[in-house]
Amino acid sequence: MTQLLGAGRLAGLAVYGSPYLWQTLQPLLPADLPAAYSPGQMPLAQAMLLERLGLGAGGIEGGFTD
């Protein structure tokens, strides 16, 4: 993630499942970078998080992501 940030190539971040990872990454993120955390990893949780990031249902067409 830090390499992508440094290169200006990180467009957004979605973290699923691990609150510890989210707590570690969140302070490193620029305030204007779209980022969100969801404790659930199931498709509905992913859809809700992507909607929150402004990506809407179009972002889940391919099913579960990893």
Distance bins in CASP14 RR format, pairs under 12 A and 6 or more apart:
PFRMAT RR
TARGET T0000
AUTHOR 0000-0000-0000
RMODE 2
METHOD distances of the structure
MODEL  1
1 7 0 0 0 0 0 1 0 0 0 0 0
1 8 0 0 0 0 0 1 0 0 0 0 0
1 9 0 0 0 0 0 1 0 0 0 0 0
1 10 1 0 0 1 0 0 0 0 0 0 0
1 11 0 0 0 0 0 1 0 0 0 0 0
1 12 0 0 0 0 1 0 0 0 0 0 0
1 13 1 0 0 1 0 0 0 0 0 0 0
1 14 0 0 0 0 0 1 0 0 0 0 0
1 15 0 0 0 0 0 1 0 0 0 0 0
1 21 0 0 0 0 0 1 0 0 0 0 0
1 24 0 0 0 0 0 1 0 0 0 0 0
1 25 1 0 0 1 0 0 0 0 0 0 0
1 26 0 0 0 0 0 1 0 0 0 0 0
1 28 1 0 0 1 0 0 0 0 0 0 0
1 29 0 0 0 0 1 0 0 0 0 0 0
1 30 0 0 0 0 0 1 0 0 0 0 0
1 33 0 0 0 0 0 1 0 0 0 0 0
1 35 0 0 0 0 0 1 0 0 0 0 0
2 8 0 0 0 0 0 1 0 0 0 0 0
2 9 0 0 0 0 0 1 0 0 0 0 0
2 10 0 0 0 0 1 0 0 0 0 0 0
2 13 0 0 0 0 0 1 0 0 0 0 0
2 24 0 0 0 0 0 1 0 0 0 0 0
2 25 0 0 0 0 1 0 0 0 0 0 0
2 28 1 0 0 1 0 0 0 0 0 0 0
2 29 0 0 0 0 0 1 0 0 0 0 0
2 30 0 0 0 0 0 1 0 0 0 0 0
3 9 0 0 0 0 1 0 0 0 0 0 0
3 10 0 0 0 0 1 0 0 0 0 0 0
4 10 1 1 0 0 0 0 0 0 0 0 0
4 11 0 0 0 0 1 0 0 0 0 0 0
4 12 0 0 0 0 1 0 0 0 0 0 0
4 13 0 0 0 0 1 0 0 0 0 0 0
4 25 0 0 0 0 0 1 0 0 0 0 0
4 28 0 0 0 0 0 1 0 0 0 0 0
4 29 0 0 0 0 0 1 0 0 0 0 0
4 30 0 0 0 0 0 1 0 0 0 0 0
4 33 0 0 0 0 0 1 0 0 0 0 0
5 11 0 0 0 0 0 1 0 0 0 0 0
5 12 0 0 0 0 0 1 0 0 0 0 0
5 13 0 0 0 0 1 0 0 0 0 0 0
5 25 0 0 0 0 0 1 0 0 0 0 0
5 28 1 0 0 1 0 0 0 0 0 0 0
5 29 1 0 0 1 0 0 0 0 0 0 0
5 30 1 0 0 1 0 0 0 0 0 0 0
5 32 0 0 0 0 0 1 0 0 0 0 0
5 33 0 0 0 0 1 0 0 0 0 0 0
5 35 0 0 0 0 0 1 0 0 0 0 0
6 28 0 0 0 0 0 1 0 0 0 0 0
6 30 0 0 0 0 0 1 0 0 0 0 0
6 33 0 0 0 0 0 1 0 0 0 0 0
8 30 0 0 0 0 1 0 0 0 0 0 0
8 33 0 0 0 0 1 0 0 0 0 0 0
9 33 0 0 0 0 0 1 0 0 0 0 0
10 25 0 0 0 0 0 1 0 0 0 0 0
10 28 0 0 0 0 0 1 0 0 0 0 0
10 29 0 0 0 0 1 0 0 0 0 0 0
10 30 0 0 0 0 1 0 0 0 0 0 0
10 32 0 0 0 0 0 1 0 0 0 0 0
10 33 1 0 0 1 0 0 0 0 0 0 0
10 34 0 0 0 0 1 0 0 0 0 0 0
10 35 0 0 0 0 1 0 0 0 0 0 0
11 29 0 0 0 0 0 1 0 0 0 0 0
11 30 0 0 0 0 0 1 0 0 0 0 0
11 32 0 0 0 0 0 1 0 0 0 0 0
11 33 1 0 0 1 0 0 0 0 0 0 0
11 34 1 0 0 1 0 0 0 0 0 0 0
11 35 0 0 0 0 0 1 0 0 0 0 0
11 53 0 0 0 0 1 0 0 0 0 0 0
11 54 0 0 0 0 0 1 0 0 0 0 0
11 55 0 0 0 0 0 1 0 0 0 0 0
12 25 0 0 0 0 0 1 0 0 0 0 0
12 29 0 0 0 0 1 0 0 0 0 0 0
12 30 0 0 0 0 1 0 0 0 0 0 0
12 32 0 0 0 0 0 1 0 0 0 0 0
12 33 1 0 1 0 0 0 0 0 0 0 0
12 34 1 0 1 0 0 0 0 0 0 0 0
12 35 1 0 1 0 0 0 0 0 0 0 0
12 36 0 0 0 0 1 0 0 0 0 0 0
12 49 0 0 0 0 0 1 0 0 0 0 0
12 50 0 0 0 0 0 1 0 0 0 0 0
12 52 0 0 0 0 0 1 0 0 0 0 0
12 53 1 0 0 1 0 0 0 0 0 0 0
12 54 0 0 0 0 0 1 0 0 0 0 0
12 55 0 0 0 0 1 0 0 0 0 0 0
13 21 0 0 0 0 0 1 0 0 0 0 0
13 22 0 0 0 0 1 0 0 0 0 0 0
13 24 0 0 0 0 0 1 0 0 0 0 0
13 25 1 0 0 1 0 0 0 0 0 0 0
13 26 0 0 0 0 1 0 0 0 0 0 0
13 28 0 0 0 0 1 0 0 0 0 0 0
13 29 1 0 0 1 0 0 0 0 0 0 0
13 30 0 0 0 0 0 1 0 0 0 0 0
13 33 1 0 0 1 0 0 0 0 0 0 0
13 34 1 0 0 1 0 0 0 0 0 0 0
13 35 1 0 1 0 0 0 0 0 0 0 0
13 36 1 0 0 1 0 0 0 0 0 0 0
13 37 0 0 0 0 1 0 0 0 0 0 0
13 38 0 0 0 0 0 1 0 0 0 0 0
13 49 0 0 0 0 0 1 0 0 0 0 0
13 50 0 0 0 0 0 1 0 0 0 0 0
13 53 0 0 0 0 1 0 0 0 0 0 0
14 21 0 0 0 0 0 1 0 0 0 0 0
14 22 0 0 0 0 1 0 0 0 0 0 0
14 25 0 0 0 0 0 1 0 0 0 0 0
14 29 0 0 0 0 0 1 0 0 0 0 0
14 33 0 0 0 0 0 1 0 0 0 0 0
14 34 0 0 0 0 1 0 0 0 0 0 0
14 35 1 0 0 1 0 0 0 0 0 0 0
14 36 1 0 1 0 0 0 0 0 0 0 0
14 37 1 0 0 1 0 0 0 0 0 0 0
14 38 1 0 0 1 0 0 0 0 0 0 0
14 40 0 0 0 0 0 1 0 0 0 0 0
14 41 0 0 0 0 0 1 0 0 0 0 0
14 45 0 0 0 0 0 1 0 0 0 0 0
14 46 1 0 0 1 0 0 0 0 0 0 0
14 47 0 0 0 0 0 1 0 0 0 0 0
14 48 0 0 0 0 0 1 0 0 0 0 0
14 49 1 0 1 0 0 0 0 0 0 0 0
14 50 1 0 0 1 0 0 0 0 0 0 0
14 51 0 0 0 0 0 1 0 0 0 0 0
14 52 0 0 0 0 1 0 0 0 0 0 0
14 53 1 0 0 1 0 0 0 0 0 0 0
14 54 0 0 0 0 0 1 0 0 0 0 0
14 55 0 0 0 0 1 0 0 0 0 0 0
14 59 0 0 0 0 0 1 0 0 0 0 0
14 60 0 0 0 0 0 1 0 0 0 0 0
14 65 0 0 0 0 1 0 0 0 0 0 0
14 66 0 0 0 0 0 1 0 0 0 0 0
15 21 1 0 1 0 0 0 0 0 0 0 0
15 22 1 0 1 0 0 0 0 0 0 0 0
15 23 0 0 0 0 1 0 0 0 0 0 0
15 24 0 0 0 0 1 0 0 0 0 0 0
15 25 1 0 0 1 0 0 0 0 0 0 0
15 26 0 0 0 0 1 0 0 0 0 0 0
15 28 0 0 0 0 0 1 0 0 0 0 0
15 29 0 0 0 0 0 1 0 0 0 0 0
15 35 1 0 0 1 0 0 0 0 0 0 0
15 36 1 0 0 1 0 0 0 0 0 0 0
15 37 1 0 1 0 0 0 0 0 0 0 0
15 38 1 0 0 1 0 0 0 0 0 0 0
15 39 0 0 0 0 1 0 0 0 0 0 0
15 40 0 0 0 0 0 1 0 0 0 0 0
15 41 0 0 0 0 0 1 0 0 0 0 0
15 45 0 0 0 0 0 1 0 0 0 0 0
15 46 0 0 0 0 0 1 0 0 0 0 0
15 49 0 0 0 0 1 0 0 0 0 0 0
15 53 0 0 0 0 0 1 0 0 0 0 0
16 22 0 0 0 0 1 0 0 0 0 0 0
16 36 0 0 0 0 1 0 0 0 0 0 0
16 37 1 0 0 1 0 0 0 0 0 0 0
16 38 1 0 1 0 0 0 0 0 0 0 0
16 39 1 0 0 1 0 0 0 0 0 0 0
16 40 1 0 1 0 0 0 0 0 0 0 0
16 41 1 0 1 0 0 0 0 0 0 0 0
16 42 0 0 0 0 1 0 0 0 0 0 0
16 43 0 0 0 0 0 1 0 0 0 0 0
16 44 0 0 0 0 0 1 0 0 0 0 0
16 45 1 0 0 1 0 0 0 0 0 0 0
16 46 1 0 0 1 0 0 0 0 0 0 0
16 47 0 0 0 0 0 1 0 0 0 0 0
16 48 0 0 0 0 0 1 0 0 0 0 0
16 49 1 0 0 1 0 0 0 0 0 0 0
16 50 0 0 0 0 0 1 0 0 0 0 0
16 64 0 0 0 0 0 1 0 0 0 0 0
16 65 0 0 0 0 1 0 0 0 0 0 0
16 66 0 0 0 0 1 0 0 0 0 0 0
17 23 0 0 0 0 0 1 0 0 0 0 0
17 36 0 0 0 0 0 1 0 0 0 0 0
17 37 1 0 0 1 0 0 0 0 0 0 0
17 38 1 0 0 1 0 0 0 0 0 0 0
17 39 1 0 1 0 0 0 0 0 0 0 0
17 40 1 0 1 0 0 0 0 0 0 0 0
17 41 1 0 1 0 0 0 0 0 0 0 0
17 42 0 0 0 0 0 1 0 0 0 0 0
17 45 0 0 0 0 1 0 0 0 0 0 0
17 46 0 0 0 0 0 1 0 0 0 0 0
17 49 0 0 0 0 0 1 0 0 0 0 0
17 66 0 0 0 0 0 1 0 0 0 0 0
18 24 0 0 0 0 1 0 0 0 0 0 0
18 25 0 0 0 0 1 0 0 0 0 0 0
18 26 0 0 0 0 0 1 0 0 0 0 0
18 37 0 0 0 0 1 0 0 0 0 0 0
18 38 0 0 0 0 0 1 0 0 0 0 0
18 39 0 0 0 0 1 0 0 0 0 0 0
18 40 0 0 0 0 0 1 0 0 0 0 0
18 41 0 0 0 0 1 0 0 0 0 0 0
19 25 0 0 0 0 0 1 0 0 0 0 0
19 26 0 0 0 0 0 1 0 0 0 0 0
19 37 1 0 0 1 0 0 0 0 0 0 0
19 38 0 0 0 0 0 1 0 0 0 0 0
19 39 1 0 0 1 0 0 0 0 0 0 0
19 40 0 0 0 0 0 1 0 0 0 0 0
20 26 0 0 0 0 0 1 0 0 0 0 0
20 37 0 0 0 0 0 1 0 0 0 0 0
20 39 0 0 0 0 0 1 0 0 0 0 0
21 28 0 0 0 0 0 1 0 0 0 0 0
21 35 0 0 0 0 0 1 0 0 0 0 0
21 37 0 0 0 0 1 0 0 0 0 0 0
21 38 0 0 0 0 0 1 0 0 0 0 0
21 39 0 0 0 0 0 1 0 0 0 0 0
22 28 0 0 0 0 0 1 0 0 0 0 0
22 29 0 0 0 0 0 1 0 0 0 0 0
22 35 0 0 0 0 1 0 0 0 0 0 0
22 36 0 0 0 0 1 0 0 0 0 0 0
22 37 1 0 1 0 0 0 0 0 0 0 0
22 38 0 0 0 0 1 0 0 0 0 0 0
22 39 0 0 0 0 1 0 0 0 0 0 0
22 40 0 0 0 0 0 1 0 0 0 0 0
22 49 0 0 0 0 0 1 0 0 0 0 0
23 29 0 0 0 0 0 1 0 0 0 0 0
23 37 0 0 0 0 1 0 0 0 0 0 0
24 37 0 0 0 0 0 1 0 0 0 0 0
25 33 0 0 0 0 0 1 0 0 0 0 0
25 35 1 0 0 1 0 0 0 0 0 0 0
25 36 0 0 0 0 0 1 0 0 0 0 0
25 37 0 0 0 0 1 0 0 0 0 0 0
26 33 0 0 0 0 0 1 0 0 0 0 0
26 35 1 0 0 1 0 0 0 0 0 0 0
26 36 0 0 0 0 0 1 0 0 0 0 0
26 37 1 0 0 1 0 0 0 0 0 0 0
27 35 0 0 0 0 0 1 0 0 0 0 0
28 35 0 0 0 0 1 0 0 0 0 0 0
29 35 1 0 1 0 0 0 0 0 0 0 0
29 36 0 0 0 0 0 1 0 0 0 0 0
29 37 0 0 0 0 0 1 0 0 0 0 0
33 53 0 0 0 0 0 1 0 0 0 0 0
34 49 0 0 0 0 0 1 0 0 0 0 0
34 50 0 0 0 0 0 1 0 0 0 0 0
34 51 0 0 0 0 0 1 0 0 0 0 0
34 52 0 0 0 0 1 0 0 0 0 0 0
34 53 1 0 1 0 0 0 0 0 0 0 0
34 54 1 0 0 1 0 0 0 0 0 0 0
34 55 0 0 0 0 1 0 0 0 0 0 0
35 49 0 0 0 0 0 1 0 0 0 0 0
35 52 0 0 0 0 1 0 0 0 0 0 0
35 53 1 0 0 1 0 0 0 0 0 0 0
35 54 0 0 0 0 0 1 0 0 0 0 0
36 45 0 0 0 0 0 1 0 0 0 0 0
36 46 0 0 0 0 0 1 0 0 0 0 0
36 48 0 0 0 0 1 0 0 0 0 0 0
36 49 1 0 1 0 0 0 0 0 0 0 0
36 50 0 0 0 0 1 0 0 0 0 0 0
36 51 0 0 0 0 1 0 0 0 0 0 0
36 52 1 0 1 0 0 0 0 0 0 0 0
36 53 1 0 1 0 0 0 0 0 0 0 0
36 54 0 0 0 0 1 0 0 0 0 0 0
36 55 0 0 0 0 0 1 0 0 0 0 0
37 45 0 0 0 0 0 1 0 0 0 0 0
37 46 0 0 0 0 0 1 0 0 0 0 0
37 48 0 0 0 0 0 1 0 0 0 0 0
37 49 1 0 0 1 0 0 0 0 0 0 0
37 52 0 0 0 0 1 0 0 0 0 0 0
37 53 0 0 0 0 0 1 0 0 0 0 0
38 44 0 0 0 0 1 0 0 0 0 0 0
38 45 1 0 1 0 0 0 0 0 0 0 0
38 46 1 0 0 1 0 0 0 0 0 0 0
38 47 0 0 0 0 1 0 0 0 0 0 0
38 48 1 0 0 1 0 0 0 0 0 0 0
38 49 1 0 1 0 0 0 0 0 0 0 0
38 50 0 0 0 0 1 0 0 0 0 0 0
38 51 0 0 0 0 0 1 0 0 0 0 0
38 52 0 0 0 0 1 0 0 0 0 0 0
38 53 0 0 0 0 0 1 0 0 0 0 0
39 45 1 0 0 1 0 0 0 0 0 0 0
39 46 0 0 0 0 0 1 0 0 0 0 0
39 48 0 0 0 0 0 1 0 0 0 0 0
39 49 0 0 0 0 0 1 0 0 0 0 0
40 46 0 0 0 0 1 0 0 0 0 0 0
40 47 0 0 0 0 0 1 0 0 0 0 0
40 48 0 0 0 0 1 0 0 0 0 0 0
40 49 0 0 0 0 1 0 0 0 0 0 0
40 64 0 0 0 0 0 1 0 0 0 0 0
41 47 0 0 0 0 0 1 0 0 0 0 0
41 48 0 0 0 0 0 1 0 0 0 0 0
41 49 0 0 0 0 0 1 0 0 0 0 0
41 64 0 0 0 0 1 0 0 0 0 0 0
41 65 0 0 0 0 1 0 0 0 0 0 0
41 66 0 0 0 0 1 0 0 0 0 0 0
42 48 0 0 0 0 0 1 0 0 0 0 0
42 49 0 0 0 0 0 1 0 0 0 0 0
42 60 0 0 0 0 0 1 0 0 0 0 0
42 63 0 0 0 0 0 1 0 0 0 0 0
42 64 0 0 0 0 1 0 0 0 0 0 0
42 65 0 0 0 0 0 1 0 0 0 0 0
43 49 0 0 0 0 0 1 0 0 0 0 0
43 50 0 0 0 0 0 1 0 0 0 0 0
43 57 0 0 0 0 0 1 0 0 0 0 0
43 59 0 0 0 0 0 1 0 0 0 0 0
43 60 1 0 0 1 0 0 0 0 0 0 0
43 61 0 0 0 0 0 1 0 0 0 0 0
43 62 0 0 0 0 1 0 0 0 0 0 0
43 63 1 0 0 1 0 0 0 0 0 0 0
43 64 1 0 1 0 0 0 0 0 0 0 0
43 65 0 0 0 0 1 0 0 0 0 0 0
43 66 0 0 0 0 0 1 0 0 0 0 0
44 50 0 0 0 0 0 1 0 0 0 0 0
44 51 0 0 0 0 0 1 0 0 0 0 0
44 57 0 0 0 0 0 1 0 0 0 0 0
44 60 0 0 0 0 1 0 0 0 0 0 0
44 63 0 0 0 0 0 1 0 0 0 0 0
44 64 0 0 0 0 0 1 0 0 0 0 0
45 51 0 0 0 0 0 1 0 0 0 0 0
45 52 0 0 0 0 0 1 0 0 0 0 0
45 60 0 0 0 0 0 1 0 0 0 0 0
45 64 0 0 0 0 0 1 0 0 0 0 0
45 65 0 0 0 0 0 1 0 0 0 0 0
46 52 0 0 0 0 0 1 0 0 0 0 0
46 53 0 0 0 0 0 1 0 0 0 0 0
46 55 0 0 0 0 0 1 0 0 0 0 0
46 56 0 0 0 0 0 1 0 0 0 0 0
46 57 0 0 0 0 0 1 0 0 0 0 0
46 58 0 0 0 0 0 1 0 0 0 0 0
46 59 0 0 0 0 1 0 0 0 0 0 0
46 60 1 0 0 1 0 0 0 0 0 0 0
46 61 0 0 0 0 0 1 0 0 0 0 0
46 62 0 0 0 0 0 1 0 0 0 0 0
46 63 0 0 0 0 1 0 0 0 0 0 0
46 64 1 0 0 1 0 0 0 0 0 0 0
46 65 1 0 0 1 0 0 0 0 0 0 0
46 66 0 0 0 0 0 1 0 0 0 0 0
47 53 0 0 0 0 0 1 0 0 0 0 0
47 54 0 0 0 0 0 1 0 0 0 0 0
47 55 0 0 0 0 1 0 0 0 0 0 0
47 56 1 0 0 1 0 0 0 0 0 0 0
47 57 1 0 0 1 0 0 0 0 0 0 0
47 58 0 0 0 0 1 0 0 0 0 0 0
47 59 0 0 0 0 1 0 0 0 0 0 0
47 60 1 0 1 0 0 0 0 0 0 0 0
47 61 0 0 0 0 0 1 0 0 0 0 0
47 62 0 0 0 0 0 1 0 0 0 0 0
47 63 0 0 0 0 1 0 0 0 0 0 0
47 64 0 0 0 0 0 1 0 0 0 0 0
47 65 0 0 0 0 0 1 0 0 0 0 0
48 54 0 0 0 0 0 1 0 0 0 0 0
48 55 0 0 0 0 0 1 0 0 0 0 0
48 56 0 0 0 0 1 0 0 0 0 0 0
48 57 0 0 0 0 0 1 0 0 0 0 0
48 59 0 0 0 0 0 1 0 0 0 0 0
48 60 0 0 0 0 1 0 0 0 0 0 0
49 55 0 0 0 0 1 0 0 0 0 0 0
49 56 0 0 0 0 0 1 0 0 0 0 0
49 59 0 0 0 0 0 1 0 0 0 0 0
49 60 0 0 0 0 1 0 0 0 0 0 0
49 65 0 0 0 0 0 1 0 0 0 0 0
50 56 1 0 1 0 0 0 0 0 0 0 0
50 57 1 0 0 1 0 0 0 0 0 0 0
50 58 1 0 0 1 0 0 0 0 0 0 0
50 59 1 0 1 0 0 0 0 0 0 0 0
50 60 1 0 0 1 0 0 0 0 0 0 0
50 61 0 0 0 0 0 1 0 0 0 0 0
50 62 0 0 0 0 0 1 0 0 0 0 0
50 63 0 0 0 0 0 1 0 0 0 0 0
50 65 0 0 0 0 1 0 0 0 0 0 0
51 57 1 0 0 1 0 0 0 0 0 0 0
51 58 0 0 0 0 1 0 0 0 0 0 0
51 59 0 0 0 0 1 0 0 0 0 0 0
51 60 0 0 0 0 1 0 0 0 0 0 0
53 59 0 0 0 0 1 0 0 0 0 0 0
53 60 0 0 0 0 0 1 0 0 0 0 0
55 61 0 0 0 0 0 1 0 0 0 0 0
55 65 0 0 0 0 0 1 0 0 0 0 0
57 63 0 0 0 0 0 1 0 0 0 0 0
59 65 0 0 0 0 1 0 0 0 0 0 0
END
